Amino acid sequence: MSKYGTLVMGPAGAGKSTFCTAIIQHLQNNKRPCFYVNLDPAAEDFAFEPDLDIKDLISLEDVMEEMSLGPNGGLIYCFEFLLENLDFLTDPLEEVTEDYLIIFDMPGQIELYTHVPILPVLVKHLMRGSLNINMCAAYLLESTFIIDRPKFFSGTLSAMSAMLMLEMPHVNILSKMDLIKGQVAKRDLKRFVNPDADLIDDDPARRIEGEEEEDAQGRVDQDPASVKNVMGGASFHKLNKAVAQLIDDFSMVSFLKLDAQDEDSVGAVISYIDDAIQFHEAQEPKEPRDIPEADMIESAMDR
């Protein structure tokens, strides 16, 4: 019997926990069961209490205090400890049936998804071990990144890195779309949804090529280490162009748009996740007698 789940991840502040809350609320509204797993050892406030919480095993606060580690080192330690105690995950998840969507809420430290080989081990255990969970990664990137195009391509590169590292189905999501309403034209937005390398050349914030700023004495700052040249010079532009072209060449990353306050938007993203994990293909069609009587009455009244 297969199980089904999604790994909600992305950089800090991308709206992962908000998205998890929106998913759970949407599933409850549609009378669909879910199992909520919090894997962020620093998380404190939840709209819905997790069914399984890593803090019952280990917390980041305790690790930082007892091991004298910083936040990033402490997080790596927490996940290494989890990998040594995988029964903490396996035993409760064994009882979850195929009707449930298992939601894993991940921390926001980006190194977990890009170059530290911890998460691939965890994913392999969940997908290929005794649990046999059909899983899809939902990688969130804050939509406000598109205002700063180099930052957007940096975030997109991290999403692509996670796709290559984890080797699992991916759904990439531009979250908090409500924050950029009216700031980006629909025509331009399409170029971010399917990242276009030419966005770097078309960036209105970039200094016109060949135009140099002069100081009060009329001298041009040629120092390559100066802040202006590092973050806005020709070399910086070439670097961003190379990153954008790399993403374009791989042609792996595209984004869904998400407004977590919009029920239809959340439902659309969930439908993509369901397709990626082949959830509906495994569900048996229900006979009328299997449908709760209250639901049948409600359906008849709607007609």
DRENDO-1510 file (C-alpha; in Angstrom, 1 decimal, always signed):
<recs>
REC; n; res; u; v; w
REC; 1; MET; +0.0; +0.0; +0.0 .
REC; 2; SER; +1.4; +3.3; -1.1 .
REC; 3; LYS; +1.3; +6.5; +1.0 .
REC; 4; TYR; +1.3; +10.0; -0.3 .
REC; 5; GLY; +3.1; +13.1; +0.9 .
REC; 6; THR; +4.6; +16.5; +0.0 .
REC; 7; LEU; +7.9; +18.1; +1.3 .
REC; 8; VAL; +7.2; +21.8; +1.8 .
REC; 9; MET; +10.6; +23.6; +1.6 .
REC; 10; GLY; +12.3; +26.8; +0.6 .
REC; 11; PRO; +14.3; +29.7; +2.0 .
REC; 12; ALA; +13.4; +31.4; +5.3 .
REC; 13; GLY; +10.4; +33.8; +5.0 .
REC; 14; ALA; +9.0; +32.1; +1.8 .
REC; 15; GLY; +5.7; +31.3; +3.5 .
REC; 16; LYS; +6.2; +27.5; +4.1 .
REC; 17; SER; +4.2; +27.3; +7.3 .
REC; 18; THR; +1.5; +29.6; +5.9 .
REC; 19; PHE; +1.2; +27.3; +2.9 .
REC; 20; CYS; +1.0; +24.2; +5.1 .
REC; 21; THR; -1.8; +25.9; +7.1 .
REC; 22; ALA; -3.6; +26.7; +3.8 .
REC; 23; ILE; -3.2; +23.1; +2.6 .
REC; 24; ILE; -4.6; +21.7; +5.8 .
REC; 25; GLN; -7.5; +24.1; +5.8 .
REC; 26; HIS; -8.3; +23.3; +2.2 .
REC; 27; LEU; -8.2; +19.6; +2.8 .
REC; 28; GLN; -10.4; +19.9; +5.8 .
REC; 29; ASN; -12.9; +21.9; +3.8 .
REC; 30; ASN; -13.0; +19.1; +1.2 .
REC; 31; LYS; -13.3; +16.4; +3.9 .
REC; 32; ARG; -9.9; +14.9; +2.9 .
REC; 33; PRO; -7.6; +13.7; +5.7 .
REC; 34; CYS; -4.0; +14.8; +6.2 .
REC; 35; PHE; -1.1; +14.1; +8.5 .
REC; 36; TYR; +1.0; +17.1; +9.5 .
REC; 37; VAL; +4.7; +16.6; +10.3 .
REC; 38; ASN; +6.8; +19.4; +11.6 .
REC; 39; LEU; +10.5; +18.9; +10.8 .
REC; 40; ASP; +11.6; +22.4; +11.8 .
REC; 41; PRO; +13.3; +22.1; +15.3 .
REC; 42; ALA; +13.0; +25.9; +15.8 .
REC; 43; ALA; +9.3; +26.3; +15.0 .
REC; 44; GLU; +7.1; +27.5; +17.8 .
REC; 45; ASP; +3.7; +28.7; +16.7 .
REC; 46; PHE; +1.3; +26.5; +14.6 .
REC; 47; ALA; -2.2; +27.3; +13.3 .
REC; 48; PHE; -2.8; +23.5; +13.4 .
REC; 49; GLU; -1.1; +21.3; +15.9 .
REC; 50; PRO; +1.3; +18.9; +14.2 .
REC; 51; ASP; +0.5; +15.2; +14.4 .
REC; 52; LEU; +4.2; +14.6; +14.6 .
REC; 53; ASP; +6.8; +17.2; +15.8 .
REC; 54; ILE; +10.6; +16.9; +15.6 .
REC; 55; LYS; +10.8; +19.0; +18.8 .
REC; 56; ASP; +9.4; +16.0; +20.7 .
REC; 57; LEU; +12.7; +14.3; +19.7 .
REC; 58; ILE; +15.1; +17.3; +19.7 .
REC; 59; SER; +14.9; +21.1; +19.6 .
REC; 60; LEU; +17.3; +23.6; +18.1 .
REC; 61; GLU; +17.2; +25.7; +21.3 .
REC; 62; ASP; +18.5; +22.8; +23.4 .
REC; 63; VAL; +21.2; +21.9; +20.9 .
REC; 64; MET; +22.5; +25.5; +20.7 .
REC; 65; GLU; +22.6; +25.7; +24.5 .
REC; 66; GLU; +24.1; +22.3; +25.2 .
REC; 67; MET; +26.4; +22.0; +22.2 .
REC; 68; SER; +27.4; +25.7; +22.0 .
REC; 69; LEU; +26.5; +25.7; +18.3 .
REC; 70; GLY; +25.0; +28.5; +16.1 .
REC; 71; PRO; +21.7; +28.2; +14.4 .
REC; 72; ASN; +23.0; +26.6; +11.2 .
REC; 73; GLY; +25.3; +24.2; +12.9 .
REC; 74; GLY; +22.6; +23.4; +15.4 .
REC; 75; LEU; +20.1; +22.6; +12.7 .
REC; 76; ILE; +22.5; +20.3; +10.9 .
REC; 77; TYR; +23.1; +18.5; +14.3 .
REC; 78; CYS; +19.3; +18.1; +14.7 .
REC; 79; PHE; +18.9; +16.4; +11.4 .
REC; 80; GLU; +21.9; +14.2; +11.9 .
REC; 81; PHE; +20.3; +13.1; +15.2 .
REC; 82; LEU; +17.0; +12.5; +13.4 .
REC; 83; LEU; +18.8; +10.3; +10.9 .
REC; 84; GLU; +20.1; +8.2; +13.8 .
REC; 85; ASN; +16.6; +7.9; +15.2 .
REC; 86; LEU; +14.5; +7.3; +12.1 .
REC; 87; ASP; +12.0; +5.2; +14.0 .
REC; 88; PHE; +10.7; +8.5; +15.4 .
REC; 89; LEU; +9.3; +9.1; +11.9 .
REC; 90; THR; +8.8; +5.5; +10.7 .
REC; 91; ASP; +6.6; +4.1; +13.5 .
REC; 92; PRO; +3.9; +6.8; +13.4 .
REC; 93; LEU; +3.9; +7.0; +9.6 .
REC; 94; GLU; +3.4; +3.2; +9.3 .
REC; 95; GLU; -0.1; +3.7; +10.6 .
REC; 96; VAL; -1.1; +6.4; +8.0 .
REC; 97; THR; -3.3; +5.1; +5.2 .
REC; 98; GLU; -3.3; +5.9; +1.5 .
REC; 99; ASP; -6.3; +8.3; +2.0 .
REC; 100; TYR; -4.1; +10.8; +3.8 .
REC; 101; LEU; -1.8; +13.5; +2.4 .
REC; 102; ILE; +1.3; +13.6; +4.6 .
REC; 103; ILE; +2.6; +17.2; +4.8 .
REC; 104; PHE; +6.3; +17.7; +5.9 .
REC; 105; ASP; +7.0; +21.2; +7.0 .
REC; 106; MET; +10.7; +21.9; +6.6 .
REC; 107; PRO; +13.1; +24.5; +8.1 .
REC; 108; GLY; +14.2; +27.5; +6.0 .
REC; 109; GLN; +18.0; +27.0; +6.1 .
REC; 110; ILE; +18.9; +26.8; +2.4 .
REC; 111; GLU; +22.0; +24.7; +2.8 .
REC; 112; LEU; +19.8; +21.7; +3.7 .
REC; 113; TYR; +18.4; +21.7; +0.1 .
REC; 114; THR; +21.6; +22.7; -1.8 .
REC; 115; HIS; +24.8; +21.1; -0.6 .
REC; 116; VAL; +24.6; +19.3; +2.7 .
REC; 117; PRO; +23.9; +15.5; +1.9 .
REC; 118; ILE; +21.4; +15.0; +4.8 .
REC; 119; LEU; +18.0; +15.6; +3.2 .
REC; 120; PRO; +18.7; +13.2; +0.3 .
REC; 121; VAL; +19.2; +10.4; +2.9 .
REC; 122; LEU; +15.9; +11.3; +4.6 .
REC; 123; VAL; +14.0; +11.5; +1.4 .
REC; 124; LYS; +15.4; +8.1; +0.3 .
REC; 125; HIS; +14.3; +6.6; +3.6 .
REC; 126; LEU; +10.8; +8.0; +3.2 .
REC; 127; MET; +10.3; +7.1; -0.5 .
REC; 128; ARG; +12.2; +3.9; -0.9 .
REC; 129; GLY; +12.2; +2.3; +2.5 .
REC; 130; SER; +9.4; +0.4; +4.3 .
REC; 131; LEU; +7.2; +3.5; +4.2 .
REC; 132; ASN; +7.1; +3.7; +0.4 .
REC; 133; ILE; +5.7; +7.2; +0.3 .
REC; 134; ASN; +5.0; +8.7; -3.1 .
REC; 135; MET; +6.4; +12.2; -2.5 .
REC; 136; CYS; +6.6; +15.6; -4.2 .
REC; 137; ALA; +8.7; +18.5; -3.1 .
REC; 138; ALA; +6.9; +21.9; -3.0 .
REC; 139; TYR; +9.7; +24.5; -3.2 .
REC; 140; LEU; +8.5; +28.0; -2.3 .
REC; 141; LEU; +10.2; +31.2; -3.5 .
REC; 142; GLU; +8.8; +34.5; -2.3 .
REC; 143; SER; +7.3; +36.4; -5.3 .
REC; 144; THR; +8.8; +39.7; -4.1 .
REC; 145; PHE; +12.1; +38.3; -5.4 .
REC; 146; ILE; +11.0; +39.2; -8.9 .
REC; 147; ILE; +11.4; +42.9; -8.1 .
REC; 148; ASP; +15.1; +42.3; -7.7 .
REC; 149; ARG; +16.0; +40.2; -10.8 .
REC; 150; PRO; +19.5; +39.0; -9.7 .
REC; 151; LYS; +17.9; +37.9; -6.4 .
REC; 152; PHE; +15.1; +36.1; -8.3 .
REC; 153; PHE; +17.6; +34.1; -10.4 .
REC; 154; SER; +19.6; +33.3; -7.3 .
REC; 155; GLY; +16.5; +31.9; -5.7 .
REC; 156; THR; +15.7; +30.0; -8.9 .
REC; 157; LEU; +19.2; +28.5; -8.9 .
REC; 158; SER; +18.6; +27.2; -5.4 .
REC; 159; ALA; +15.4; +25.6; -6.5 .
REC; 160; MET; +17.1; +23.9; -9.4 .
REC; 161; SER; +19.9; +22.8; -7.1 .
REC; 162; ALA; +17.4; +21.2; -4.8 .
REC; 163; MET; +15.7; +19.4; -7.7 .
REC; 164; LEU; +19.1; +17.9; -8.8 .
REC; 165; MET; +20.1; +17.0; -5.3 .
REC; 166; LEU; +16.9; +15.4; -4.0 .
REC; 167; GLU; +16.0; +13.5; -7.3 .
REC; 168; MET; +12.3; +13.6; -6.6 .
REC; 169; PRO; +9.2; +15.2; -8.3 .
REC; 170; HIS; +9.2; +19.0; -7.8 .
REC; 171; VAL; +6.6; +21.7; -7.8 .
REC; 172; ASN; +8.1; +25.2; -7.7 .
REC; 173; ILE; +5.9; +27.9; -6.3 .
REC; 174; LEU; +6.0; +31.7; -6.3 .
REC; 175; SER; +4.4; +32.5; -3.0 .
REC; 176; LYS; +2.8; +35.6; -1.6 .
REC; 177; MET; +1.5; +36.7; -5.0 .
REC; 178; ASP; -0.8; +39.2; -3.3 .
REC; 179; LEU; +2.2; +41.3; -2.3 .
REC; 180; ILE; +3.1; +42.1; -5.9 .
REC; 181; LYS; -0.3; +42.9; -7.4 .
REC; 182; GLY; -0.1; +46.0; -9.6 .
REC; 183; GLN; +3.8; +46.0; -9.4 .
REC; 184; VAL; +4.5; +43.7; -12.3 .
REC; 185; ALA; +2.6; +43.6; -15.7 .
REC; 186; LYS; +1.0; +40.2; -16.6 .
REC; 187; ARG; +3.2; +40.0; -19.7 .
REC; 188; ASP; +6.3; +40.4; -17.6 .
REC; 189; LEU; +5.1; +38.0; -15.0 .
REC; 190; LYS; +4.9; +35.2; -17.5 .
REC; 191; ARG; +8.7; +35.6; -18.1 .
REC; 192; PHE; +9.3; +34.9; -14.4 .
REC; 193; VAL; +6.9; +32.0; -14.2 .
REC; 194; ASN; +9.0; +30.3; -17.0 .
REC; 195; PRO; +12.3; +32.0; -16.2 .
REC; 196; ASP; +13.7; +33.9; -19.2 .
REC; 197; ALA; +17.4; +34.6; -19.2 .
REC; 198; ASP; +16.9; +37.9; -21.1 .
REC; 199; LEU; +15.2; +39.3; -18.0 .
REC; 200; ILE; +18.7; +40.2; -16.8 .
REC; 201; ASP; +19.4; +42.3; -19.8 .
REC; 202; ASP; +16.0; +44.0; -19.6 .
REC; 203; ASP; +16.4; +44.8; -15.9 .
REC; 204; PRO; +15.4; +48.5; -15.5 .
REC; 205; ALA; +17.4; +48.7; -12.3 .
REC; 206; ARG; +20.6; +47.9; -14.0 .
REC; 207; ARG; +22.9; +50.7; -14.9 .
REC; 208; ILE; +23.0; +51.3; -18.7 .
REC; 209; GLU; +26.0; +49.5; -20.1 .
REC; 210; GLY; +28.9; +51.8; -20.8 .
REC; 211; GLU; +27.5; +54.5; -18.5 .
REC; 212; GLU; +29.9; +55.2; -15.7 .
REC; 213; GLU; +29.3; +57.3; -12.6 .
REC; 214; GLU; +31.8; +60.1; -11.8 .
REC; 215; ASP; +32.7; +61.5; -8.4 .
REC; 216; ALA; +32.8; +65.2; -7.5 .
REC; 217; GLN; +36.2; +65.6; -9.2 .
REC; 218; GLY; +35.0; +64.0; -12.4 .
REC; 219; ARG; +36.8; +60.7; -11.8 .
REC; 220; VAL; +35.4; +57.3; -12.6 .
REC; 221; ASP; +35.6; +54.6; -9.9 .
REC; 222; GLN; +37.5; +51.8; -11.4 .
REC; 223; ASP; +38.1; +49.8; -8.2 .
REC; 224; PRO; +36.6; +46.3; -8.8 .
REC; 225; ALA; +36.3; +45.8; -5.0 .
REC; 226; SER; +34.1; +48.8; -4.4 .
REC; 227; VAL; +30.5; +48.2; -3.4 .
REC; 228; LYS; +29.1; +49.9; -6.5 .
REC; 229; ASN; +31.1; +47.8; -8.9 .
REC; 230; VAL; +30.7; +44.5; -7.0 .
REC; 231; MET; +26.9; +44.8; -6.8 .
REC; 232; GLY; +26.2; +46.8; -9.9 .
REC; 233; GLY; +29.1; +46.7; -12.3 .
REC; 234; ALA; +29.7; +44.9; -15.5 .
REC; 235; SER; +31.3; +41.9; -13.8 .
REC; 236; PHE; +28.2; +41.5; -11.6 .
REC; 237; HIS; +26.0; +41.7; -14.6 .
REC; 238; LYS; +28.0; +39.0; -16.4 .
REC; 239; LEU; +27.8; +36.7; -13.4 .
REC; 240; ASN; +24.0; +37.1; -13.2 .
REC; 241; LYS; +23.7; +36.6; -16.9 .
REC; 242; ALA; +25.7; +33.4; -16.7 .
REC; 243; VAL; +23.5; +32.1; -13.8 .
REC; 244; ALA; +20.3; +33.0; -15.8 .
REC; 245; GLN; +21.6; +31.3; -18.9 .
REC; 246; LEU; +22.5; +28.2; -16.9 .
REC; 247; ILE; +19.0; +28.0; -15.6 .
REC; 248; ASP; +17.6; +28.6; -19.1 .
REC; 249; ASP; +19.9; +25.9; -20.6 .
REC; 250; PHE; +18.7; +23.3; -18.1 .
REC; 251; SER; +15.1; +24.3; -18.6 .
REC; 252; MET; +14.0; +22.5; -15.5 .
REC; 253; VAL; +12.4; +25.2; -13.4 .
REC; 254; SER; +9.0; +26.8; -13.8 .
REC; 255; PHE; +6.7; +28.2; -11.2 .
REC; 256; LEU; +3.1; +28.1; -10.1 .
REC; 257; LYS; +1.6; +31.2; -8.6 .
REC; 258; LEU; +0.2; +31.0; -5.1 .
REC; 259; ASP; -1.9; +33.3; -3.0 .
REC; 260; ALA; -2.4; +31.4; +0.3 .
REC; 261; GLN; -5.4; +33.5; +1.1 .
REC; 262; ASP; -7.2; +32.5; -2.1 .
REC; 263; GLU; -8.9; +29.1; -1.9 .
REC; 264; ASP; -8.8; +28.5; -5.6 .
REC; 265; SER; -5.1; +29.3; -5.8 .
REC; 266; VAL; -4.4; +26.8; -3.0 .
REC; 267; GLY; -6.6; +24.2; -4.6 .
REC; 268; ALA; -4.8; +24.6; -8.0 .
REC; 269; VAL; -1.4; +24.0; -6.4 .
REC; 270; ILE; -2.7; +21.0; -4.5 .
REC; 271; SER; -4.0; +19.5; -7.8 .
REC; 272; TYR; -0.5; +19.8; -9.3 .
REC; 273; ILE; +1.0; +18.1; -6.2 .
REC; 274; ASP; -1.7; +15.3; -6.5 .
REC; 275; ASP; -0.7; +14.8; -10.1 .
REC; 276; ALA; +3.0; +14.6; -9.3 .
REC; 277; ILE; +2.4; +11.9; -6.6 .
REC; 278; GLN; -0.3; +10.2; -8.6 .
REC; 279; PHE; -2.7; +10.4; -5.7 .
REC; 280; HIS; -6.0; +10.1; -7.6 .
REC; 281; GLU; -4.9; +7.2; -9.7 .
REC; 282; ALA; -4.7; +5.0; -6.6 .
REC; 283; GLN; -8.1; +6.0; -5.1 .
REC; 284; GLU; -11.0; +3.6; -5.5 .
REC; 285; PRO; -14.2; +5.1; -6.9 .
REC; 286; LYS; -16.8; +5.4; -4.1 .
REC; 287; GLU; -20.2; +3.8; -4.4 .
REC; 288; PRO; -23.2; +5.9; -3.3 .
REC; 289; ARG; -23.5; +3.8; -0.1 .
REC; 290; ASP; -19.9; +4.7; +0.8 .
REC; 291; ILE; -20.7; +8.4; +0.8 .
REC; 292; PRO; -21.8; +9.8; +4.2 .
REC; 293; GLU; -25.6; +10.5; +4.2 .
REC; 294; ALA; -25.0; +14.1; +5.2 .
REC; 295; ASP; -22.9; +14.7; +2.1 .
REC; 296; MET; -25.6; +13.1; -0.1 .
REC; 297; ILE; -28.3; +15.4; +1.4 .
REC; 298; GLU; -26.0; +18.5; +0.9 .
REC; 299; SER; -25.3; +17.5; -2.7 .
REC; 300; ALA; -29.0; +17.0; -3.4 .
REC; 301; MET; -29.8; +20.4; -1.9 .
REC; 302; ASP; -27.2; +22.1; -4.1 .
REC; 303; ARG; -29.0; +20.8; -7.2 .
</recs>
